[in-house]
Amino acid sequence: MNYVPPRRSDGTIQHTRIKQPWPKDRLFRILCIDGGGIRGIFPAAYLSEIERRFLGGKSVANYFDLVAGTSTGGIIALGLAHGMTARQVLDVYVERGQIIFPASNTVSAPLRFLRSLFRPKHDKSVLKGELLRIFGDKVIDDARVRLVIPSFEGAYGEPFIYKTPHHPDYQNDRHQRFAHVALHTAAAPAYFAPIDNDGHIMIDGGVWANNPVMNALVDVLACYDVPRENIRILTIGTGDETVKLAKRHLNGGKLAWGVSKQVPILFRLAARAQSKNALGQAFLLAGKNNIVRVDIEERDQQLDLDDVKRAKAELLNIARAHAESNGHRIQEMFLEDEVDQFVRCAKPPS
């Protein structure tokens, strides 16, 4: 008989979370990073430039109380929590991206496209091997900064968020391996196969929270006695695509809505709407002047999630230009002093 795991939501605490104390005169600084496959080169390169210009090469993670990331953003967040600098994370994308997302040549491209209609485009075992090489046996309990990492569980169809034990109620994930959490948040449908996690079926958190800014903000407001006006958020995107409905969509069926394509318009619309909505809600809750959004200028056709060659050619220069234009504002809002050491919370007595 096959094992049927319980729902993640079965363990949801029914009482109001008891807020942990937070110094009244201390800001709470959050770093959020969107999903986007190989386009993660942009946030990694941007943060690397910030480290180089203002921190003498030290890790930017030392200046944030919590880091949230989805999909490729989750991998970057885990890298920072692992003790890596953004520069070291960027090197992984630049040097190993082509291994994870191998390009097709003119001969194999048609065959690979036909294959991708029936099975994932890329081999998840390659990504898993790279993640294990980077993170080894390190577990969430080893994180150097608080983490919020969205994924999605497909057996029951529920959001699934991995969190460090930065609140006494957060004990379920402390022994989860970094590499596995990274794999779970980044298993993009059609690109990588879902991951069987002891009966739970894990897929990319981007299907519901590609921009994790509200996941992070709500977590902080629920866990800590900190005024909303004392929260500062740096949220970094990986490029929005201008998605417009054409005449054929008004009366069309599956083909018109691009169901057969690698990334259907329905998913692209949903991802864009989720990001815009999350940002709008965060602006209302924390104040727009307390949030900095850094993103690539919208394009009519965005970089594919696995277009390594184009991402390396374009995104490094774009990241440097953004750091040049707004770096001093980032310094003033987020980099004046290092955050206090992250203290893990023990399970409360029952």
C-alpha positions, -999 to +999 in steps of 0.1 A: +000+000+000+014+034-010+021+059+018-002+089+017+014+119+034-007+143+054-016+177+040+008+205+050-022+225+059-034+199+084-007+212+109-018+249+106-020+265+140-055+278+147-046+304+173-032+339+166+006+337+164+023+351+194+045+380+182+082+379+192+097+412+206+116+434+183+137+465+194+115+496+190+143+517+175+155+490+150+144+486+114+134+452+100+150+448+066+138+423+040+153+412+007+129+395-018+139+379-051+115+368-078+116+336-098+127+335-135+151+307-143+184+317-158+172+353-155+183+350-119+216+363-133+201+398-130+194+398-092+226+380-085+246+404-106+228+434-091+235+423-055+271+415-065+275+451-077+261+464-045+286+443-025+315+455-047+306+492-046+295+496-009+304+465+012+340+458+002+329+425-012+312+413+020+279+394+017+248+415+013+230+390+035+247+405+065+224+435+061+190+419+059+169+404+087+150+381+064+155+369+028+126+355+007+130+340-027+109+319-052+123+295-078+156+310-090+152+336-063+149+308-038+182+294-049+198+328-046+183+333-011+195+299+000+230+307-014+231+338+007+219+320+038+245+293+031+272+320+036+279+328+000+283+363-014+261+374-042+293+373-064+298+336-056+261+329-064+265+348-097+295+328-106+274+296-103+248+310-128+274+322-152+297+291-151+271+264-146+240+277-163+248+260-196+251+227-178+217+230-162+200+244-193+219+229-223+212+247-256+199+230-287+218+232-319+200+236-353+199+199-358+185+189-324+162+218-318+131+204-337+135+170-319+139+187-285+108+208-292+087+177-300+101+159-270+092+189-247+055+185-257+053+152-239+080+154-212+100+181-193+125+200-214+155+195-190+169+168-168+161+175-131+190+152-120+215+177-135+200+206-114+199+183-083+235+174-088+246+211-090+226+220-059+241+191-039+275+203-051+269+238-038+250+231-006+261+196+004+243+183+035+235+217+050+199+220+064+176+249+070+186+249+107+221+260+095+209+291+077+227+323+086+196+345+079+158+340+082+143+324+051+109+323+035+109+300+004+076+294-015+070+261-033+038+243-043+026+208-034+007+191-062-007+160-045-032+182-026-029+214-047-017+236-018+009+264-013+039+252+006+063+276+022+097+266+037+108+287+067+137+288+091+128+284+128+127+322+134+095+317+153+087+290+179+058+278+157+082+271+128+097+237+135+087+215+105+115+225+081+146+229+102+160+195+091+151+200+054+183+200+032+191+233+014+196+214-019+161+198-017+144+230-008+161+247-037+150+219-060+114+220-048+110+258-053+126+257-087+109+227-104+093+249-131+065+230-149+075+219-185+111+227-178+117+202-149+098+172-137+080+176-103+098+162-073+084+134-052+091+143-015+079+114+006+046+114-012+043+152-016+047+163-052+067+195-052+067+220-081+079+256-087+066+282-062+062+305-091+029+290-100+014+310-071+041+333-056+066+342-083+071+375-065+073+366-027+072+401-013+038+396+004+048+362+018+078+379+035+059+409+047+030+390+062+054+366+079+072+395+096+040+412+106+027+379+121+059+369+138+073+401+153+061+431+172+075+456+147+056+486+134+048+485+097+066+519+092+098+503+105+099+477+078+122+483+047+120+460+017+143+456-013+124+435-039+143+424-071+125+411-102+138+392-132+119+411-159+083+416-166+069+407-200+042+430-215+014+405-220-015+417-241-046+399-253-051+397-290-083+395-309-080+357-313-082+353-275-117+368-273-133+339-290-105+313-293-100+279-277-070+261-264-048+268-294-055+305-293-046+307-256-013+290-264-018+258-243+007+240-266+034+265-260+063+262-234+049+290-213+012+295-221-002+331-221-025+321-192+004+314-170+023+345-181-008+366-174-012+350-139+024+355-130+023+391-140-009+398-122+004+381-090+035+402-090+017+435-096-009+426-069+017+415-044+036+448-049+005+469-046-005+452-013+030+456+001+030+493-008-003+497+011+009+478+042+045+490+045+044+524+027+056+528-009+085+550+003+098+521+024+100+497-005+125+497-034+116+476-065+145+469-088+136+452-121+144+449-158+125+472-181+094+455-195+098+439-229+074+427-256+091+393-254+110+384-223+140+361-221+131+325-219+138+309-185+166+287-201+181+311-226+216+311-210+235+327-239+212+357-241+209+361-204+247+363-200+250+387-229+224+412-217+217+409-180+251+416-165+253+450-181+217+458-171+224+449-135+255+472-134+235+500-148+208+496-121+234+495-094+250+527-108+216+545-108+202+536-074+230+521-054+233+551-031+197+549-022+201+512-014+231+521+008+211+547+027+181+525+032+196+491+039+234+492+044+241+515+072+248+487+097+248+450+099+218+432+113+218+413+146+227+377+146+198+354+137+187+334+168+168+302+161+137+296+182+131+264+201+098+246+200+074+260+227+064+236+255+031+218+248 
